[in-house]
Amino acid sequence: MQDKHLPRIAIICVNYENRAEGLRFLQALSDLNLSVIDVFMVDNSEKEKFKSEDLLALPWAKLLSNGQNLGYWGAFMVGLKAALLQTTPYDWIVLSNPDITFDPDFFDQLLKGSWTACK
């Protein structure tokens, strides 16, 4: 019997002091209805922080709160470490900001190995 591996994508999104934009980002991903994606929302905020209940309806989204501003790359490394520690490895890790909107077929194209969706 052949092992059917479903490809997995991790999105690491670094958010700083803009909870509303982060929530819009998550909603846009939710609207795409993608079962192969996990989002690591790294909250780099000191004031306008995410709340754990913000992600209750999104089982594919994980909140990582730094409690302080670690800088962009410091926060990215927190998300990367969390993604790499998952039991099942990811085939792709995508770094994003919360103000990014993905083309509806971006992830399908990524999994097919095509870069036509990356414009």
N, C-alpha and C positions, 0 to 999 in steps of 0.2 A: 504494500500500500504506500502510495506516495504522500509525503507530508505536505499538506497545503498550507503554506505560510501566507497569511494576509499581511501585506505591507502596512507598516505603521509610520505615522508622522507625528513628531512632537513640534509644537510651536512654542517658542519661548518669547513671551511678550513682556517687555520692561515698561512699567507704568510709573510715572512720576507726577504726583499732585494733580491727577486728572481722572478721578474715579468715573465720572460720567462718560468720558471718552473710552475708557477701558470697558465699561459696560456695553457701550455701542459696538465695540470691537467683538466682544463675546457674542452679542446678539446676532451680529452679521455672520459669524461662523456658525452659530446655531441654526440660522436660516438655511445654510448650505446643507445641513443634515448629513454630515460626514461621520461615518462610524469608525474610521481608521485614524482619527486625530485626537490627540490629547493636547491641551493647552496648559502651559505653566505660566500663570500670571504672576510675575515678580513685582510686588508692590514696593517701590523704592521711596514711597512717600513718608513724610514726617507729619503732615497735617491732614490732607484729604485722603485718608486710607480706605482701602476696601474693607468690607465686613464679610465675615465668613458666610453669612446668610445670602450675600450677593451671588454666590456660586452654588447654592443648594440645588437648584433646578438643572444644573449643568454638571453631571457626574464626570464628564470628560475634562473638566477644568479644575486645575489645582492651584490654590492660592498660596503663594510663598511671600510672607511679609518680613521684610528686613528690619522694620522699626527705625530705620535711618537710611539716609541716602548714601549708598555705596558707590555711586557713580554708575554710568551706563555699563561699562564692562564688568565691574564688580557684581552688579545685579544680574547680568547675563550669565556670569559664572555660577551664581547661585542656582539659576534655572537649569543650566547645563548639567551641573552636578546632580540635581534632582532627576533630570531626564535619564542620565546615564546609570543611576542607581535603581531604575525600574527593573522588575523581574524579566520582562520581555523587552529585548532591545528594539530601538526604533531604526527604521531604514533611512529616514530623513529627519534632520533637525532644522527647523526654519526659525530664524531670528526675525522678530517683528517689533514694530512700534504699534501702539493702539490706534494710531491715525491711519493705518494701512487698510485698504479694502482689497480683498483678493478677488480676482476674476473668477466667476463661477466654475470654470473648468481648470483652474490653476492646479489644484491638487491631483486631479485625474491625469493631467499632462505631466506633472512632476513624477507620479508613480509610473507612468509610461516611459519616463526618461526623456521627455521632450521639453525643450526650453521655449517653445513658441508662446507659452502663456506668460513668460517673463519678459515684459516689455518695459 
